[in-house]
Amino acid sequence: MGHYTDPNTFAENSGNVKLSKKKFKRVRDDILELSALEKSRFNSNFERINEYMMCGDTQPAIVYSVDPLIISAYSDEMDGVVFLEFPQKLAEIYNLHEGMRLVTSNVYTYGSRTVKDITAGDGYLKRYSDFTPIVQLFLTDSEEYAMRRTGLFDEEVWDRVNRLTEEYSRSNNQARDGFYYLKEDNSWRDENESKGFFDLTNITPTVIFGAVCIIVGVFIFMLYQ
C-alpha cells in the first residue's frame, strides 16, 4: 500500500481522497486550538494520515448524536463499530444531523483478539485486532466525492450499522477522541493489543531489537546442538 501501510495489502474500496492542507491546519488551529508544542507533534502526522486516507478501506459511518458530536464508525472486518467524539464546531461547519451518513478511511492492526472498546459481530474475520477510522469529510477538500461514496453500501449494510450503533450505545464503552490518530497520546489503546503490519507505524525499535535477540538466541542454540 505505501510507506506507512503494508505494501502487501490493499483495500477493496480505497479511500482515494487526499488530506487537505487547509483542513489539516483548521483542525489544528481552530478546532483543537493546540499549543506550539502540540502543533509540532500534530504536523509530523501529515504524510501518514494522507496515506491512510488514500489507501485505507472506505467504510460506512453515521452521526449518532450532534450534542455531543459522536460518530459511529463501522468496520466490515470486525463487523463492529466504535464511537468517535468530535468538537461541537464540526457539527455546525458541516450541518450534521443525527442519522446522517458518512464514510471513513479505515486502516487496521493485525491480531485475532479485538481491543477492549470493540465488540466484534458474527462476521468478524479475526484478522485484525483494531481499526483506525478517519472521517473523510472532515479532512478532504473532495467533500462531494466523499459524500457520494456513501452509495457504495446498500440498505442492508446501513441497517447493520444502525443496529450495531444502538447496541454500542448501551454498552459501557467510552467514545474515542475523534482525532486520536493525530495525537501522540494513544492512551485509549488496549495495553494488550496485538500490533501488526497493516499499520507499519506499529513497528518500534524495541520490537525489532527483541526479534533480533530471538533470532540470535535460536541460532546459538542450534549451533550447540
N, CA, C and O of each residue as an XYZ file, in Angstrom:
900
protein
N       0.815     -1.199      0.000
C       0.000      0.000      0.000
C       0.861      1.265      0.000
O       0.626      2.168     -0.804
N       1.867      1.344      0.904
C       2.649      2.555      0.938
C       3.713      2.527      2.010
O       4.053      1.463      2.528
N       4.241      3.695      2.346
C       5.325      3.810      3.312
C       4.855      3.506      4.726
O       5.593      2.901      5.504
N       3.646      3.914      5.070
C       3.131      3.742      6.426
C       2.191      2.551      6.554
O       1.787      2.198      7.663
N       1.846      1.944      5.459
C       0.929      0.815      5.470
C       1.528     -0.351      4.701
O       2.389     -0.161      3.842
N       1.079     -1.537      5.006
C       1.638     -2.756      4.449
C       1.477     -2.788      2.928
O       0.351     -2.779      2.431
N       2.595     -2.824      2.175
C       2.509     -2.833      0.711
C       1.943     -4.133      0.157
O       1.635     -4.217     -1.032
N       1.804     -5.151      1.007
C       1.277     -6.435      0.558
C      -0.229     -6.541      0.742
O      -0.822     -7.580      0.450
N      -0.841     -5.484      1.220
C      -2.288     -5.490      1.399
C      -2.919     -4.369      0.576
O      -2.248     -3.419      0.172
N      -4.213     -4.500      0.341
C      -4.923     -3.441     -0.379
C      -6.371     -3.416      0.075
O      -6.913     -4.422      0.532
N      -6.986     -2.251     -0.057
C      -8.372     -2.074      0.347
C      -9.298     -2.388     -0.819
O      -8.983     -2.090     -1.971
N     -10.432     -2.984     -0.516
C     -11.423     -3.286     -1.553
C     -11.923     -1.999     -2.195
O     -12.081     -1.925     -3.414
N     -12.173     -0.982     -1.365
C     -12.573      0.338     -1.856
C     -11.663      1.382     -1.210
O     -11.999      1.953     -0.172
N     -10.514      1.623     -1.831
C      -9.560      2.568     -1.258
C     -10.196      3.935     -1.066
O     -11.034      4.362     -1.861
N      -9.781      4.627      0.018
C     -10.339      5.944      0.299
C     -10.183      6.894     -0.868
O     -11.124      7.590     -1.249
N      -8.979      6.919     -1.438
C      -8.705      7.706     -2.651
C      -9.052      9.184     -2.494
O      -9.483      9.833     -3.447
N      -8.860      9.712     -1.285
C      -9.044     11.145     -1.065
C      -7.794     11.696     -0.385
O      -7.232     11.057      0.504
N      -7.367     12.869     -0.802
C      -6.167     13.478     -0.246
C      -6.484     14.279      1.010
O      -7.561     14.860      1.150
N      -5.524     14.290      1.905
C      -5.630     15.120      3.096
C      -5.440     16.584      2.700
O      -4.430     16.948      2.098
N      -6.410     17.407      3.041
C      -6.370     18.829      2.706
C      -5.456     19.579      3.671
O      -5.608     19.468      4.887
N      -4.513     20.336      3.132
C      -3.636     21.154      3.980
C      -4.454     22.214      4.719
O      -4.194     22.520      5.883
N      -5.443     22.763      4.022
C      -6.274     23.805      4.627
C      -7.074     23.245      5.802
O      -7.148     23.867      6.862
N      -7.670     22.072      5.610
C      -8.467     21.496      6.685
C      -7.584     20.974      7.818
O      -7.956     21.040      8.990
N      -6.430     20.461      7.457
C      -5.476     19.995      8.458
C      -5.114     21.150      9.396
O      -5.084     20.986     10.616
N      -4.845     22.302      8.819
C      -4.497     23.479      9.616
C      -5.704     23.975     10.416
O      -5.558     24.435     11.548
N      -6.900     23.879      9.818
C      -8.088     24.343     10.533
C      -8.352     23.483     11.765
O      -8.697     23.998     12.829
N      -8.191     22.183     11.616
C      -8.360     21.297     12.765
C      -7.327     21.632     13.831
O      -7.639     21.690     15.020
N      -6.114     21.848     13.397
C      -5.012     22.143     14.322
C      -5.207     23.466     15.059
O      -5.047     23.533     16.278
N      -5.557     24.528     14.305
C      -5.577     25.876     14.876
C      -6.934     26.317     15.409
O      -7.012     26.963     16.453
N      -8.006     25.968     14.693
C      -9.327     26.476     15.050
C     -10.199     25.476     15.799
O     -10.975     25.855     16.676
N     -10.069     24.198     15.450
C     -10.914     23.182     16.080
C     -10.309     22.708     17.396
O     -10.983     22.695     18.426
N      -9.031     22.319     17.359
C      -8.379     21.797     18.560
C      -7.628     22.874     19.341
O      -7.366     22.711     20.532
N      -7.280     23.978     18.667
C      -6.583     25.094     19.303
C      -5.363     24.604     20.088
O      -5.261     24.808     21.297
N      -4.456     23.965     19.382
C      -3.297     23.343     20.006
C      -2.222     24.357     20.386
O      -2.141     25.447     19.819
N      -1.399     23.970     21.361
C      -0.265     24.795     21.761
C       0.849     24.620     20.733
O       0.749     23.774     19.845
N       1.903     25.413     20.850
C       3.015     25.346     19.904
C       3.645     23.962     19.904
O       3.950     23.423     18.839
N       3.846     23.375     21.084
C       4.440     22.039     21.178
C       3.518     20.992     20.571
O       3.972     20.100     19.853
N       2.242     21.097     20.853
C       1.272     20.145     20.316
C       1.178     20.260     18.796
O       0.994     19.260     18.102
N       1.306     21.477     18.286
C       1.255     21.682     16.837
C       2.396     20.959     16.142
O       2.209     20.393     15.065
N       3.568     20.972     16.746
C       4.722     20.297     16.164
C       4.471     18.802     16.039
O       4.781     18.197     15.012
N       3.915     18.215     17.075
C       3.587     16.784     17.042
C       2.494     16.506     16.015
O       2.549     15.528     15.270
N       1.516     17.377     15.995
C       0.398     17.258     15.067
C       0.894     17.294     13.624
O       0.504     16.459     12.809
N       1.750     18.257     13.311
C       2.251     18.423     11.948
C       3.021     17.205     11.453
O       3.006     16.895     10.262
N       3.691     16.522     12.367
C       4.510     15.366     11.975
C       3.674     14.210     11.446
O       4.219     13.265     10.877
N       2.364     14.272     11.623
C       1.475     13.194     11.195
C       0.889     13.403      9.803
O       0.138     12.556      9.318
N       1.219     14.515      9.156
C       0.539     14.843      7.903
C       0.684     13.745      6.845
O      -0.322     13.276      6.312
N       1.895     13.333      6.535
C       2.110     12.342      5.475
C       1.480     11.008      5.817
O       0.927     10.335      4.946
N       1.560     10.622      7.077
C       0.971      9.347      7.498
C      -0.538      9.353      7.306
O      -1.100      8.399      6.768
N      -1.194     10.420      7.742
C      -2.653     10.475      7.628
C      -3.078     10.614      6.171
O      -4.110     10.071      5.779
N      -2.308     11.323      5.373
C      -2.623     11.420      3.953
C      -2.622     10.031      3.310
O      -3.504      9.704      2.515
N      -1.622      9.221      3.663
C      -1.570      7.863      3.118
C      -2.726      7.015      3.627
O      -3.300      6.226      2.877
N      -3.067      7.178      4.901
C      -4.202      6.441      5.445
C      -5.483      6.778      4.686
O      -6.281      5.892      4.382
N      -5.677      8.058      4.383
C      -6.892      8.466      3.685
C      -6.924      7.955      2.256
O      -7.980      7.577      1.749
N      -5.782      7.944      1.616
C      -5.706      7.473      0.232
C      -5.849      5.961      0.136
O      -6.557      5.451     -0.733
N      -5.177      5.248      1.027
C      -5.076      3.791      0.910
C      -6.033      3.020      1.807
O      -6.295      1.841      1.567
N      -6.555      3.677      2.839
C      -7.442      2.977      3.760
C      -8.728      2.519      3.098
O      -9.107      3.002      2.031
N      -9.390      1.578      3.752
C     -10.617      0.983      3.223
C     -11.810      1.890      3.513
O     -12.039      2.255      4.666
N     -12.569      2.257      2.491
C     -13.758      3.086      2.668
C     -14.856      2.271      3.344
O     -15.238      1.204      2.864
N     -15.358      2.788      4.465
C     -16.377      2.094      5.249
C     -17.451      3.081      5.699
O     -17.196      4.283      5.775
N     -18.659      2.576      6.002
C     -19.756      3.466      6.385
C     -19.659      3.953      7.827
O     -19.087      3.283      8.687
N     -20.223      5.121      8.072
C     -20.307      5.700      9.416
C     -21.576      6.538      9.475
O     -22.062      7.015      8.450
N     -22.102      6.713     10.666
C     -23.293      7.551     10.832
C     -23.108      8.499     12.010
O     -22.371      8.207     12.951
N     -23.787      9.634     11.940
C     -23.793     10.565     13.055
C     -24.770     10.021     14.096
O     -25.977      9.963     13.862
N     -24.229      9.625     15.246
C     -25.076      9.086     16.311
C     -25.761     10.209     17.079
O     -26.953     10.128     17.376
N     -25.010     11.253     17.398
C     -25.595     12.405     18.077
C     -24.832     13.663     17.664
O     -23.685     13.602     17.222
N     -25.505     14.805     17.821
C     -24.899     16.080     17.445
C     -24.386     16.838     18.666
O     -23.416     17.589     18.565
N     -25.021     16.650     19.803
C     -24.618     17.343     21.021
C     -24.636     16.353     22.182
O     -25.684     16.165     22.800
N     -23.524     15.722     22.493
C     -22.190     15.907     21.899
C     -22.123     15.287     20.503
O     -22.945     14.444     20.144
N     -21.132     15.720     19.726
C     -20.972     15.198     18.372
C     -20.262     13.855     18.437
O     -19.064     13.776     18.708
N     -21.029     12.806     18.184
C     -20.485     11.444     18.204
C     -20.820     10.755     16.893
O     -21.972     10.737     16.459
N     -19.802     10.195     16.275
C     -19.959      9.464     15.021
C     -19.650      7.991     15.268
O     -18.650      7.649     15.899
N     -20.507      7.145     14.770
C     -20.321      5.700     14.878
C     -19.686      5.199     13.591
O     -20.282      5.288     12.517
N     -18.465      4.669     13.710
C     -17.706      4.202     12.546
C     -17.689      2.681     12.504
O     -17.382      2.021     13.497
N     -18.019      2.143     11.356
C     -18.156      0.682     11.182
C     -16.942      0.099     10.468
O     -16.261      0.782      9.703
N     -16.690     -1.183     10.738
C     -15.689     -1.947     10.010
C     -16.276     -3.301      9.660
O     -16.722     -4.030     10.546
N     -16.283     -3.651      8.370
C     -16.784     -4.970      7.997
C     -15.808     -6.068      8.414
O     -16.214     -7.214      8.602
N     -14.515     -5.728      8.560
C     -13.542     -6.709      9.032
C     -13.857     -7.158     10.454
O     -13.707     -8.330     10.797
N     -14.296     -6.206     11.275
C     -14.615     -6.506     12.667
C     -16.100     -6.824     12.847
O     -16.508     -7.416     13.846
N     -16.905     -6.413     11.849
C     -18.361     -6.457     11.972
C     -18.767     -5.778     13.282
O     -19.565     -6.298     14.061
N     -18.186     -4.600     13.488
C     -18.453     -3.851     14.702
C     -18.203     -2.373     14.486
O     -17.710     -1.958     13.437
N     -18.549     -1.585     15.491
C     -18.382     -0.137     15.408
C     -17.575      0.375     16.596
O     -17.429     -0.307     17.611
N     -17.058      1.585     16.447
C     -16.525      2.357     17.567
C     -17.148      3.743     17.489
O     -17.517      4.210     16.411
N     -17.259      4.387     18.631
C     -17.768      5.750     18.690
C     -16.598      6.731     18.710
O     -15.607      6.526     19.411
N     -16.735      7.788     17.936
C     -15.734      8.852     17.870
C     -16.389     10.156     18.291
O     -17.407     10.549     17.722
N     -15.816     10.831     19.283
C     -16.375     12.111     19.727
C     -15.529     13.261     19.197
O     -14.310     13.281     19.362
N     -16.198     14.215     18.558
C     -15.523     15.353     17.926
C     -15.971     16.670     18.553
O     -17.025     16.734     19.186
N     -15.173     17.715     18.377
C     -15.584     19.044     18.848
C     -16.885     19.487     18.193
O     -17.128     19.215     17.018
N     -17.710     20.167     18.966
C     -19.030     20.592     18.521
C     -18.977     21.486     17.280
O     -19.921     21.502     16.490
N     -17.898     22.216     17.107
C     -17.773     23.140     15.976
C     -17.998     22.437     14.642
O     -18.543     23.028     13.710
N     -17.583     21.191     14.552
C     -17.682     20.460     13.286
C     -19.129     20.216     12.879
O     -19.443     20.180     11.689
N     -20.006     20.050     13.853
C     -21.427     19.841     13.542
C     -21.999     21.072     12.854
O     -22.820     20.958     11.944
N     -21.564     22.243     13.290
C     -22.039     23.489     12.705
C     -21.428     23.722     11.328
O     -22.118     24.161     10.408
N     -20.142     23.428     11.185
C     -19.456     23.643      9.914
C     -20.058     22.800      8.798
O     -20.217     23.274      7.673
N     -20.395     21.544      9.110
C     -20.858     20.616      8.071
C     -22.356     20.334      8.129
O     -22.847     19.440      7.440
N     -23.084     21.093      8.951
C     -24.540     20.917      9.049
C     -24.919     19.460      9.308
O     -25.783     18.899      8.634
N     -24.274     18.873     10.274
C     -24.519     17.466     10.587
C     -25.825     17.295     11.350
O     -26.250     18.180     12.092
N     -26.449     16.146     11.156
C     -27.668     15.830     11.886
C     -27.668     14.346     12.232
O     -26.976     13.558     11.587
N     -28.427     13.967     13.230
C     -28.479     12.575     13.667
C     -28.925     11.675     12.521
O     -29.883     11.975     11.809
N     -28.211     10.572     12.363
C     -28.535      9.621     11.310
C     -27.867      9.919      9.982
O     -27.968      9.117      9.054
N     -27.190     11.048      9.867
C     -26.517     11.418      8.617
C     -25.447     10.389      8.278
O     -24.702      9.933      9.146
N     -25.387     10.037      7.009
C     -24.451      9.011      6.551
C     -23.130      9.640      6.092
O     -23.113     10.646      5.382
N     -22.042      9.025      6.515
C     -20.702      9.470      6.162
C     -19.870      8.264      5.772
O     -20.350      7.131      5.815
N     -18.627      8.503      5.392
C     -17.704      7.391      5.154
C     -16.369      7.692      5.841
O     -16.011      8.847      6.074
N     -15.664      6.634      6.151
C     -14.346      6.742      6.758
C     -13.324      6.007      5.901
O     -13.676      5.144      5.097
N     -12.058      6.358      6.081
C     -10.942      5.559      5.564
C     -10.395      4.780      6.750
O      -9.935      5.377      7.724
N     -10.438      3.465      6.681
C     -10.007      2.620      7.795
C      -8.674      1.950      7.507
O      -8.454      1.421      6.418
N      -7.792      1.975      8.491
C      -6.583      1.152      8.457
C      -6.624      0.249      9.684
O      -7.280      0.562     10.678
N      -5.915     -0.875      9.603
C      -6.073     -1.934     10.588
C      -4.780     -2.334     11.280
O      -3.680     -2.091     10.782
N      -4.947     -2.957     12.450
C      -3.848     -3.524     13.212
C      -4.048     -5.029     13.274
O      -5.122     -5.494     13.657
N      -3.026     -5.802     12.901
C      -3.146     -7.254     12.905
C      -3.370     -7.803     14.315
O      -2.886     -7.242     15.299
N      -4.106     -8.897     14.392
C      -4.372     -9.567     15.658
C      -5.705    -10.270     15.600
O      -6.590     -9.853     14.853
N      -5.870    -11.332     16.374
C      -7.099    -12.127     16.344
C      -8.004    -11.848     17.538
O      -9.060    -12.469     17.669
N      -7.606    -10.920     18.414
C      -8.420    -10.548     19.569
C      -8.619     -9.045     19.565
O      -7.655     -8.280     19.525
N      -9.869     -8.630     19.605
C     -10.155     -7.199     19.481
C      -9.740     -6.423     20.722
O      -9.681     -6.969     21.823
N      -9.451     -5.130     20.523
C      -9.182     -4.249     21.653
C     -10.464     -4.084     22.459
O     -11.550     -4.449     22.009
N     -10.317     -3.524     23.667
C     -11.406     -3.580     24.642
C     -12.646     -2.778     24.267
O     -13.729     -3.068     24.776
N     -12.526     -1.772     23.386
C     -13.715     -0.972     23.080
C     -14.400     -1.394     21.782
O     -15.229     -0.654     21.254
N     -14.065     -2.562     21.268
C     -14.740     -3.090     20.085
C     -15.404     -4.413     20.432
O     -14.751     -5.332     20.928
N     -16.696     -4.508     20.170
C     -17.410     -5.774     20.315
C     -17.635     -6.327     18.920
O     -18.485     -5.840     18.175
N     -16.866     -7.352     18.574
C     -16.949     -7.906     17.219
C     -18.265     -8.647     17.021
O     -18.783     -9.289     17.934
N     -18.793     -8.540     15.798
C     -20.031     -9.227     15.464
C     -19.775    -10.607     14.885
O     -18.635    -11.069     14.835
N     -20.846    -11.263     14.447
C     -20.743    -12.615     13.900
C     -19.879    -12.662     12.647
O     -19.330    -13.711     12.309
N     -19.758    -11.535     11.960
C     -18.972    -11.503     10.728
C     -17.501    -11.190     10.928
O     -16.780    -10.980      9.953
N     -17.038    -11.156     12.178
C     -15.637    -10.845     12.460
C     -14.724    -11.879     11.807
O     -14.888    -13.081     12.015
N     -13.758    -11.403     11.016
C     -12.877    -12.287     10.260
C     -11.617    -12.699     11.024
O     -10.848    -13.538     10.555
N     -11.410    -12.111     12.189
C     -10.292    -12.455     13.084
C      -8.926    -12.288     12.434
O      -8.001    -13.061     12.682
N      -8.824    -11.258     11.595
C      -7.522    -10.931     11.013
C      -6.904     -9.713     11.681
O      -5.688     -9.526     11.651
N      -7.762     -8.879     12.289
C      -7.286     -7.641     12.876
C      -7.846     -7.458     14.283
O      -8.936     -7.927     14.607
N      -7.068     -6.764     15.104
C      -7.482     -6.519     16.485
C      -8.109     -5.144     16.664
O      -8.828     -4.908     17.635
N      -7.837     -4.231     15.725
C      -8.309     -2.857     15.875
C      -8.344     -2.176     14.513
O      -7.718     -2.639     13.560
N      -9.075     -1.081     14.431
C      -9.062     -0.282     13.207
C      -9.079      1.197     13.563
O      -9.619      1.608     14.589
N      -8.469      1.982     12.682
C      -8.409      3.429     12.843
C      -9.288      4.069     11.778
O      -8.919      4.077     10.603
N     -10.447      4.607     12.163
C     -11.342      5.239     11.183
C     -11.113      6.748     11.085
O     -11.092      7.446     12.099
N     -10.943      7.241      9.868
C     -10.743      8.661      9.620
C     -11.940      9.183      8.831
O     -12.153      8.772      7.691
N     -12.707     10.065      9.413
C     -13.889     10.615      8.732
C     -13.416     11.490      7.581
O     -12.812     12.541      7.796
N     -13.692     11.053      6.369
C     -13.160     11.732      5.182
C     -13.641     13.173      5.063
O     -12.865     14.057      4.699
N     -14.901     13.416      5.365
C     -15.488     14.745      5.191
C     -14.707     15.819      5.936
O     -14.595     16.948      5.457
N     -14.167     15.480      7.101
C     -13.515     16.464      7.953
C     -12.118     16.856      7.483
O     -11.578     17.874      7.916
N     -11.529     16.044      6.593
C     -10.120     16.272      6.274
C      -9.801     16.326      4.780
O      -8.629     16.415      4.416
N     -10.802     16.274      3.912
C     -10.538     16.359      2.479
C     -11.291     17.531      1.861
O     -12.351     17.930      2.341
N     -10.726     18.071      0.794
C     -11.431     19.103      0.029
C     -12.441     18.481     -0.928
O     -13.304     19.181     -1.458
N     -12.342     17.170     -1.155
C     -13.252     16.467     -2.078
C     -14.517     16.054     -1.338
O     -14.830     14.867     -1.242
N     -15.242     17.040     -0.817
C     -16.397     16.751      0.033
C     -17.522     16.043     -0.724
O     -18.098     15.079     -0.220
N     -17.831     16.514     -1.919
C     -18.915     15.894     -2.686
C     -18.588     14.439     -3.008
O     -19.452     13.565     -2.928
N     -17.346     14.194     -3.368
C     -16.908     12.832     -3.673
C     -17.053     11.942     -2.436
O     -17.545     10.817     -2.520
N     -16.620     12.464     -1.298
C     -16.707     11.692     -0.062
C     -18.157     11.365      0.285
O     -18.450     10.256      0.730
N     -19.062     12.316      0.085
C     -20.467     12.073      0.402
C     -21.108     11.112     -0.597
O     -21.968     10.314     -0.225
N     -20.697     11.183     -1.859
C     -21.242     10.254     -2.861
C     -20.863      8.809     -2.543
O     -21.585      7.878     -2.901
N     -19.752      8.633     -1.885
C     -19.276      7.279     -1.614
C     -20.107      6.546     -0.561
O     -19.906      5.355     -0.327
N     -21.032      7.255      0.066
C     -21.974      6.553      0.943
C     -22.819      5.585      0.112
O     -23.375      4.622      0.640
N     -22.908      5.856     -1.202
C     -23.671      4.991     -2.100
C     -23.007      3.655     -2.385
O     -23.600      2.797     -3.039
N     -21.788      3.468     -1.904
C     -21.121      2.175     -2.073
C     -21.817      1.069     -1.293
O     -21.642     -0.115     -1.583
N     -22.612      1.467     -0.297
C     -23.181      0.493      0.624
C     -24.703      0.449      0.487
O     -25.368      1.484      0.447
N     -25.233     -0.764      0.417
C     -26.676     -0.914      0.251
C     -27.394     -0.747      1.589
O     -26.764     -0.611      2.637
N     -28.712     -0.760      1.530
C     -29.508     -0.510      2.731
C     -29.304     -1.579      3.792
O     -29.435     -1.298      4.983
N     -28.988     -2.787      3.383
C     -28.743     -3.856      4.350
C     -27.526     -3.532      5.223
O     -27.516     -3.787      6.427
N     -26.515     -2.969      4.588
C     -25.314     -2.585      5.338
C     -25.645     -1.447      6.304
O     -25.244     -1.486      7.467
N     -26.370     -0.441      5.832
C     -26.713      0.678      6.702
C     -27.589      0.231      7.860
O     -27.455      0.742      8.971
N     -28.488     -0.721      7.611
C     -29.306     -1.259      8.701
C     -28.418     -1.946      9.743
O     -28.651     -1.840     10.947
N     -27.402     -2.648      9.254
C     -26.475     -3.323     10.163
C     -25.718     -2.298     11.007
O     -25.554     -2.483     12.213
N     -25.262     -1.226     10.379
C     -24.551     -0.173     11.100
C     -25.454      0.449     12.165
O     -25.017      0.692     13.290
N     -26.697      0.703     11.812
C     -27.642      1.287     12.760
C     -27.890      0.367     13.947
O     -27.933      0.827     15.088
N     -28.053     -0.938     13.688
C     -28.296     -1.898     14.771
C     -27.102     -1.971     15.710
O     -27.251     -1.933     16.932
N     -25.915     -2.077     15.124
C     -24.706     -2.167     15.948
C     -24.470     -0.879     16.735
O     -23.960     -0.911     17.855
N     -24.843      0.247     16.143
C     -24.697      1.530     16.832
C     -25.590      1.597     18.055
O     -25.157      2.048     19.116
N     -26.822      1.157     17.920
C     -27.738      1.160     19.060
C     -27.241      0.223     20.154
O     -27.327      0.552     21.337
N     -26.727     -0.931     19.774
C     -26.184     -1.872     20.758
C     -24.975     -1.262     21.469
O     -24.818     -1.393     22.683
N     -24.127     -0.595     20.688
C     -22.919      0.004     21.254
C     -23.272      1.119     22.235
O     -22.596      1.308     23.247
N     -24.330      1.848     21.926
C     -24.736      2.965     22.789
C     -25.177      2.482     24.165
O     -25.183      3.258     25.121
N     -25.545      1.211     24.273
C     -25.980      0.649     25.553
C     -24.836     -0.035     26.297
O     -25.025     -0.548     27.400
N     -23.662     -0.041     25.695
C     -22.504     -0.666     26.335
C     -21.820      0.333     27.259
O     -22.221      1.493     27.345
N     -20.791     -0.131     27.941
C     -20.035      0.738     28.845
C     -18.833      1.382     28.158
O     -18.023      2.045     28.806
N     -18.721      1.187     26.857
C     -17.572      1.726     26.133
C     -17.666      3.241     26.004
O     -18.734      3.787     25.728
N     -16.550      3.906     26.203
C     -16.493      5.355     26.022
C     -16.076      5.679     24.595
O     -15.337      4.922     23.965
N     -16.557      6.809     24.096
C     -16.181      7.233     22.747
C     -14.703      7.608     22.716
O     -14.173      8.180     23.668
N     -14.055      7.280     21.618
C     -12.671      7.695     21.414
C     -12.645      9.167     21.015
O     -13.605      9.690     20.449
N     -11.542      9.815     21.316
C     -11.299     11.154     20.774
C     -11.304     11.015     19.251
O     -10.551     10.211     18.701
N     -12.133     11.781     18.579
C     -12.275     11.637     17.140
C     -11.000     11.835     16.348
O     -10.856     11.293     15.252
N     -10.065     12.616     16.900
C      -8.795     12.879     16.221
C      -7.621     12.226     16.945
O      -6.499     12.731     16.898
N      -7.879     11.099     17.617
C      -6.814     10.465     18.403
C      -5.612     10.083     17.549
O      -4.479     10.100     18.031
N      -5.847      9.742     16.294
C      -4.771      9.290     15.417
C      -3.828     10.433     15.014
O      -2.766     10.194     14.438
N      -4.222     11.666     15.319
C      -3.381     12.822     15.011
C      -2.585     13.298     16.225
O      -1.870     14.298     16.165
N      -2.723     12.567     17.319
C      -2.080     12.987     18.558
C      -1.092     11.925     19.016
O      -1.218     10.748     18.677
N      -0.126     12.354     19.779
C       0.914     11.436     20.244
C       0.377     10.467     21.283
O       0.790      9.308     21.325
N      -0.539     10.931     22.120
C      -1.054     10.115     23.204
C      -2.113      9.165     22.680
O      -3.186      9.604     22.267
N      -1.827      7.858     22.692
C      -2.796      6.839     22.277
C      -3.217      6.006     23.480
O      -3.285      4.779     23.411
N      -3.500      6.698     24.589
C      -3.821      6.005     25.832
C      -5.123      5.224     25.762
O      -5.395      4.378     26.614
N      -5.938      5.513     24.730
C      -7.193      4.771     24.568
C      -6.933      3.319     24.202
O      -7.809      2.473     24.377
N      -5.711      3.010     23.684
C      -5.443      1.669     23.185
C      -5.405      0.642     24.317
O      -5.003      0.943     25.441
N      -5.830     -0.562     23.993
C      -5.749     -1.686     24.918
C      -4.279     -2.007     25.165
O      -3.506     -2.146     24.217
N      -3.888     -2.124     26.434
C      -2.500     -2.414     26.757
C      -2.054     -3.754     26.192
O      -0.866     -3.959     25.942
N      -2.994     -4.664     25.990
C      -2.652     -5.992     25.490
C      -2.900     -6.143     24.002
O      -2.927     -7.256     23.478
N      -3.079     -5.021     23.326
C      -3.373     -5.031     21.899
C      -2.257     -5.705     21.106
O      -1.075     -5.500     21.380
N      -2.643     -6.499     20.132
C      -1.662     -7.158     19.269
C      -1.336     -6.261     18.095
O      -2.213     -5.954     17.287
N      -0.091     -5.838     17.988
C       0.320     -4.941     16.913
C       0.540     -5.711     15.620
O       0.820     -6.910     15.651
N       0.417     -5.040     14.499
C       0.576     -5.727     13.229
C       1.237     -4.871     12.181
O       1.800     -3.820     12.486
N       1.168     -5.326     10.933
C       1.927     -4.696      9.870
C       1.070     -3.927      8.872
O       1.609     -3.231      8.011
N      -0.244     -4.038      8.970
C      -1.068     -3.216      8.083
C      -0.713     -1.752      8.353
O      -0.546     -0.966      7.420
N      -0.602     -1.398      9.618
C      -0.111     -0.077     10.003
C       1.337     -0.242     10.425
O       1.606     -0.691     11.540
N       2.275      0.113      9.554
C       3.689     -0.124      9.807
C       4.243      0.759     10.912
O       5.353      0.513     11.384
N       3.502      1.788     11.344
C       3.992      2.628     12.428
C       3.974      1.880     13.748
O       4.509      2.369     14.744
N       3.360      0.687     13.769
C       3.350     -0.110     14.986
C       4.683     -0.791     15.235
O       4.906     -1.295     16.336
N       5.584     -0.826     14.250
C       6.862     -1.491     14.410
C       7.842     -0.524     15.059
O       8.241      0.464     14.444
N       8.230     -0.803     16.295
C       9.099      0.089     17.043
C      10.496     -0.499     17.130
O      10.665     -1.695     16.891
N      11.521      0.314     17.469
C      12.879     -0.204     17.655
C      12.937     -1.311     18.685
O      13.727     -2.245     18.548
N      12.109     -1.222     19.719
C      12.084     -2.260     20.752
C      11.651     -3.591     20.174
O      12.217     -4.637     20.494
N      10.625     -3.542     19.305
C      10.152     -4.770     18.667
C      11.235     -5.372     17.789
O      11.459     -6.582     17.814
N      11.913     -4.525     17.008
C      12.976     -5.000     16.124
C      14.113     -5.615     16.930
O      14.610     -6.686     16.581
N      14.535     -4.937     18.021
C      15.615     -5.442     18.867
C      15.235     -6.795     19.465
O      16.051     -7.716     19.505
N      13.996     -6.907     19.927
C      13.536     -8.165     20.506
C      13.565     -9.294     19.494
O      13.960    -10.415     19.816
N      13.146     -9.002     18.268
C      13.137    -10.023     17.219
C      14.546    -10.484     16.898
O      14.790    -11.676     16.712
N      15.492     -9.520     16.830
C      16.889     -9.866     16.555
C      17.451    -10.750     17.659
O      18.145    -11.726     17.373
N      17.162    -10.426     18.910
C      17.641    -11.225     20.042
C      17.124    -12.658     19.969
O      17.857    -13.608     20.244
N      15.861    -12.800     19.597
C      15.274    -14.141     19.490
C      15.963    -14.943     18.397
O      16.277    -16.118     18.587
N      16.197    -14.306     17.247
C      16.847    -14.991     16.126
C      18.263    -15.424     16.505
O      18.677    -16.549     16.227
N      19.006    -14.501     17.153
C      20.372    -14.829     17.577
C      20.368    -15.960     18.593
O      21.216    -16.851     18.540
N      19.413    -15.925     19.521
C      19.310    -16.969     20.528
C      19.039    -18.332     19.919
O      19.635    -19.333     20.316
N      18.138    -18.358     18.956
C      17.820    -19.622     18.277
C      19.042    -20.140     17.518
O      19.316    -21.340     17.524
N      19.774    -19.236     16.866
C      20.969    -19.623     16.114
C      22.022    -20.228     17.037
O      22.612    -21.259     16.714
N      22.261    -19.589     18.190
C      23.248    -20.101     19.144
C      22.818    -21.457     19.691
O      23.636    -22.364     19.846
N      21.530    -21.584     19.980
C      21.011    -22.857     20.490
C      21.234    -23.982     19.490
O      21.667    -25.072     19.863
N      20.939    -23.722     18.224
C      21.111    -24.728     17.183
C      22.598    -25.049     16.961
O      22.951    -26.180     16.628
N      23.458    -24.048     17.148
C      24.904    -24.230     16.933
C      25.485    -25.227     17.913
O      26.412    -25.966     17.580
N      24.942    -25.250     19.123
C      25.494    -26.117     20.165
C      24.745    -27.432     20.309
O      25.024    -28.210     21.221
N      23.812    -27.680     19.432
C      23.098    -28.962     19.459
C      23.891    -30.061     18.745
O      23.437    -31.203     18.674
